Amino acid sequence: MSIAIIGAGMTGLSCARLLADHGRAPVVFEKSRGLGGRLATKRIDALRFDHGAQFVTARGDSFRNHLNTHAAPWRPDGANEWFVGIPAMNDLVKPLAKGLDIRFGEKVTPQRAENGWTVGGMFFERIISTVPVAQAQDLFPDMAAALDTVRVTPCWTLMVAFRKTPEWPVMWRKRETDLSWIARNTSKPQRPAEPDCWIAHASQRWSEVHLEVDKDIAKDHMLDLLRSMLGTTPEVVHAAAHRWRYALTTVPLGVSHITTPDEKALIGGDWCLGARAEDAWNSGQAMARALLSVKD
Ligand SMILES: Cc1cc2nc3c(=O)[nH]c(=O)nc-3n(C[C@H](O)[C@H](O)[C@H](O)COP(=O)(O)OP(=O)(O)OC[C@H]3O[C@@H](n4cnc5c(N)ncnc54)[C@H](O)[C@@H]3O)c2cc1C
């Protein structure tokens, strides 16, 4: 059975790996030039910023086993069992991609065909979509109403490098302020020690209200907030903002994926089950198992 997977984030690669481990040969289409989706690390010369997911956690054995082999613990508060990719967040998915046929730089729009779908000019008997929910509604308009209950919130992220380490806890979070998360990226394992890189996230409310502001305005505002929280700030050597339009699920679908009535397309992603990378993993695994149960 020929299978296309749209998206090379955690959902797509968790799915593709399980299929490949069972003798299938899915073709993965990814619009960007790299793996990982929101498990992302921005490189600017010597600077490294994990500007998407900050860390991952595991509740189930399946994802825990993956993390035990392919992640490192990061315990900024000395308590929680958090994991990060090393040396970058997308190293959490890179091992899944080994040997797979991945077509980068391909932003695809699947088209229905007789007995299947056409994706990127190729025919497939089954397709699996792992794009964010709003984009899935655009790609599969017939299924849009079934996904209407899902809610996803944006997140403005500040990436800032200081000449000297500020006197501030390595990690700080408080949901009710305009900056909901501050973390010293440099404190994560296998990140360069200098320059000192930090990440701050704007709150859900601030991000929603200021979704369409210019990047520099968001950057200046978040930097001002950070400065006022730190009291004094060391010299800033780099600062930039990144907007995640579809960052975190606030109301998930409640099932691991949905299937089109003809059963030729499966639609999933983290937003089916929650807001975390493990939800993406579980959605991908469930879609792979669904296809493995179909006789060729
Ligand atoms: C700011 C932020 C903080 C977060 N913090 C945490 C955290 O602390 N812990 C945690 O567990 N999770 C966190 N998350 C959530 C976590 O990153 C996601 O749950 C997970 O990465 C989702 O994986 P996915 O594969 O479902 O989606 P994505 O990572 O979004 O992957 C979808 C992929 O599809 C590609 N794509 C989209 N459209 C097309 C198209 N038409 N054609 C081809 N390719 C396409 C995209 O380029 C992308 O690579 C955070 C996310 C953000 C943004």
The ligand as an SDF file (V2000), in Angstrom:
LIG
                    3D

 53 58  0  0  0  0  0  0  0  0999 V2000
    6.1530   27.9930   21.8070 C   0  0  0  0  0  0  0  0  0  0  0  0
    5.8290   26.5370   22.0090 C   0  0  0  0  0  0  0  0  0  0  0  0
    6.0850   25.9320   23.2270 C   0  0  0  0  0  0  0  0  0  0  0  0
    5.8170   24.5720   23.4170 C   0  0  0  0  0  0  0  0  0  0  0  0
    6.1480   23.9910   24.5970 N   0  0  0  0  0  0  0  0  0  0  0  0
    6.0280   22.6650   24.7370 C   0  0  0  0  0  0  0  0  0  0  0  0
    6.5190   22.0110   25.8780 C   0  0  0  0  0  0  0  0  0  0  0  0
    7.1140   22.6520   26.7530 O   0  0  0  0  0  0  0  0  0  0  0  0
    6.3480   20.6510   25.9830 N   0  0  0  0  0  0  0  0  0  0  0  0
    5.7320   19.9240   24.9860 C   0  0  0  0  0  0  0  0  0  0  0  0
    5.6410   18.6910   25.0990 O   0  0  0  0  0  0  0  0  0  0  0  0
    5.2660   20.5210   23.8840 N   0  0  0  0  0  0  0  0  0  0  0  0
    5.4010   21.8580   23.7320 C   0  0  0  0  0  0  0  0  0  0  0  0
    4.9570   22.4740   22.5930 N   0  0  0  0  0  0  0  0  0  0  0  0
    4.1320   21.6960   21.6510 C   0  0  0  0  0  0  0  0  0  0  0  0
    4.9470   20.7400   20.7730 C   0  0  0  0  0  0  0  0  0  0  0  0
    5.9370   21.4610   20.0900 O   0  0  0  0  0  0  0  0  0  0  0  0
    3.9680   20.0780   19.8000 C   0  0  0  0  0  0  0  0  0  0  0  0
    2.9900   19.3620   20.5380 O   0  0  0  0  0  0  0  0  0  0  0  0
    4.5900   19.1130   18.8070 C   0  0  0  0  0  0  0  0  0  0  0  0
    5.8510   19.5210   18.3670 O   0  0  0  0  0  0  0  0  0  0  0  0
    3.6040   18.9820   17.6300 C   0  0  0  0  0  0  0  0  0  0  0  0
    4.0960   18.0960   16.6370 O   0  0  0  0  0  0  0  0  0  0  0  0
    3.2370   17.8590   15.3050 P   0  0  0  0  0  0  0  0  0  0  0  0
    4.0470   16.9660   14.4510 O   0  0  0  0  0  0  0  0  0  0  0  0
    1.8550   17.4380   15.6760 O   0  0  0  0  0  0  0  0  0  0  0  0
    3.0730   19.3010   14.6290 O   0  0  0  0  0  0  0  0  0  0  0  0
    4.1890   20.2560   14.0030 P   0  0  0  0  0  0  0  0  0  0  0  0
    5.4350   20.2070   14.8230 O   0  0  0  0  0  0  0  0  0  0  0  0
    3.5260   21.5800   13.8270 O   0  0  0  0  0  0  0  0  0  0  0  0
    4.5160   19.5950   12.5940 O   0  0  0  0  0  0  0  0  0  0  0  0
    3.7150   19.7800   11.4640 C   0  0  0  0  0  0  0  0  0  0  0  0
    4.6360   19.8250   10.2540 C   0  0  0  0  0  0  0  0  0  0  0  0
    3.8470   19.9340    9.0750 O   0  0  0  0  0  0  0  0  0  0  0  0
    4.5010   20.7900    8.1710 C   0  0  0  0  0  0  0  0  0  0  0  0
    3.4930   21.2730    7.2230 N   0  0  0  0  0  0  0  0  0  0  0  0
    2.4310   22.0860    7.4730 C   0  0  0  0  0  0  0  0  0  0  0  0
    1.6920   22.2600    6.3520 N   0  0  0  0  0  0  0  0  0  0  0  0
    2.2930   21.5320    5.3750 C   0  0  0  0  0  0  0  0  0  0  0  0
    1.9950   21.3030    3.9990 C   0  0  0  0  0  0  0  0  0  0  0  0
    0.9020   21.8250    3.3910 N   0  0  0  0  0  0  0  0  0  0  0  0
    2.8340   20.5000    3.2730 N   0  0  0  0  0  0  0  0  0  0  0  0
    3.9350   19.9450    3.8510 C   0  0  0  0  0  0  0  0  0  0  0  0
    4.2540   20.1290    5.1700 N   0  0  0  0  0  0  0  0  0  0  0  0
    3.4310   20.9080    5.9160 C   0  0  0  0  0  0  0  0  0  0  0  0
    5.1060   21.8680    9.0640 C   0  0  0  0  0  0  0  0  0  0  0  0
    6.1780   22.5410    8.4130 O   0  0  0  0  0  0  0  0  0  0  0  0
    5.5710   21.0290   10.2580 C   0  0  0  0  0  0  0  0  0  0  0  0
    6.9140   20.6000   10.1140 O   0  0  0  0  0  0  0  0  0  0  0  0
    5.2470   23.8180   22.3670 C   0  0  0  0  0  0  0  0  0  0  0  0
    5.0190   24.4190   21.1270 C   0  0  0  0  0  0  0  0  0  0  0  0
    5.3070   25.7570   20.9490 C   0  0  0  0  0  0  0  0  0  0  0  0
    5.0930   26.3910   19.5770 C   0  0  0  0  0  0  0  0  0  0  0  0
  1  2  1  0
  2  3  1  0
  2 52  2  0
  3  4  2  0
  4  5  1  0
  4 50  1  0
  5  6  2  0
  6  7  1  0
  6 13  1  0
  7  8  2  0
  7  9  1  0
  9 10  1  0
 10 11  2  0
 10 12  1  0
 12 13  2  0
 13 14  1  0
 14 15  1  0
 14 50  1  0
 15 16  1  0
 16 17  1  0
 16 18  1  0
 18 19  1  0
 18 20  1  0
 20 21  1  0
 20 22  1  0
 22 23  1  0
 23 24  1  0
 24 25  2  0
 24 26  1  0
 24 27  1  0
 27 28  1  0
 28 29  2  0
 28 30  1  0
 28 31  1  0
 31 32  1  0
 32 33  1  0
 33 34  1  0
 33 48  1  0
 34 35  1  0
 35 36  1  0
 35 46  1  0
 36 37  1  0
 36 45  1  0
 37 38  2  0
 38 39  1  0
 39 40  1  0
 39 45  2  0
 40 41  1  0
 40 42  2  0
 42 43  1  0
 43 44  2  0
 44 45  1  0
 46 47  1  0
 46 48  1  0
 48 49  1  0
 50 51  2  0
 51 52  1  0
 52 53  1  0
M  END
$$$$
